[in-house]
Amino acid sequence: MTEQNPRLGILLMIATTFVFAMQDGISRHLAGEYNVLMVVMIRYWFFAAFVVAVASRSRGGLRRAAATAQPVLQIARGVLLAVEVCVMVLAFTLLGLVESHAVFACYPLLVAALSGPFLGERVGWRRWAAIAMGFVGVLVILQPGFRVFEVEALVALASAFMFALYGLLTRYAARRDGAATSFFWTGTAGAVVMTAVGVWFWEPMIASDWAWMALLCVTGALGHWLLIKTYDVAEASIVQPFAYFQLVFASGLGLVVFGETLETNVAAGAAIVVAAGLFTLWRARVKAVAG
């Protein structure tokens, strides 16, 4: 077992969020030029190859990684994540990185809210209060009566909901399958479904954009590798709050590279959402220690 090193884990999580933010920026560029489904399909081909390579080098190889008593659940998880990635990339093209990530930041609150009905976990009044406050922040971002009824604003919210559901299904699957098995099915099931759909939307790509596509694939694999290393050296409860750095990095990229603007309501709402999310993570850690 790897020796625990919280400080290294925090640094790795921050590096992970930076790499994933770069991936989001490249996705925004490519999806603005080509069909979203094709972009995500090629990204998943490389992701699946990375997953298979990791599984083949692990103890027991591919056979052990693929072994599961709940294949329907594992396939559903993989397909759900693939759909979520498509929706989020679409949100990047419609809303930009700043606003998409500001709305998406509510997903830990959705996980907390749904963990009761889905997993039978008890959510106390303090976390319910934080969840309610977090959704007030989302409404501040969406500006009720104006943007909340626009499809663009709801796309990022739908992505957050799907990612929260994926997280809950992953936690449910973990009761019977190990992390290596879930990781294997995430990549392979997603690649199969994206190929079945995305191949019909193939478009010729210029050479310079193939270079961006290659970089997108590399950042995806590097990000997942860093995430694996992060959880290998530190507990999830310690490093998870630092996942919010992705909002910071992606917003900075949107402002500097894509010329997006940071509206006052988006900044204020995102601050409320992040504060509420950090509180729910802290309460979950307190309960785990007490429990």
Secondary structure, DSSP 8 states (H G I E B T S, - for coil): -----HHHHHHHHHHHHHHHHHHHHHHHHHHHHS-HHHHHHHHHHHHHHHHHHHHHHSTTHHHHHH--S-HHHHHHHHHHHHHHHHHHHHHHHHH-HHHHHHHHTTHHHHHHHHHHHHH-----HHHHHHHHHHHHHHHHHHIIIIITTSHHHHHHHHHHHHHHHHHHHHHHHTTTS-HHHHHHHHHHHHHHHHHHHHGGG-----HHHHHHHHHHHHHHHHHHHHHHHHHHHS-HHHHGGGGGHHHHHHHHHHHHTS-----HHHHHHHHHHHHHHHHHHHHHHHHHHH-
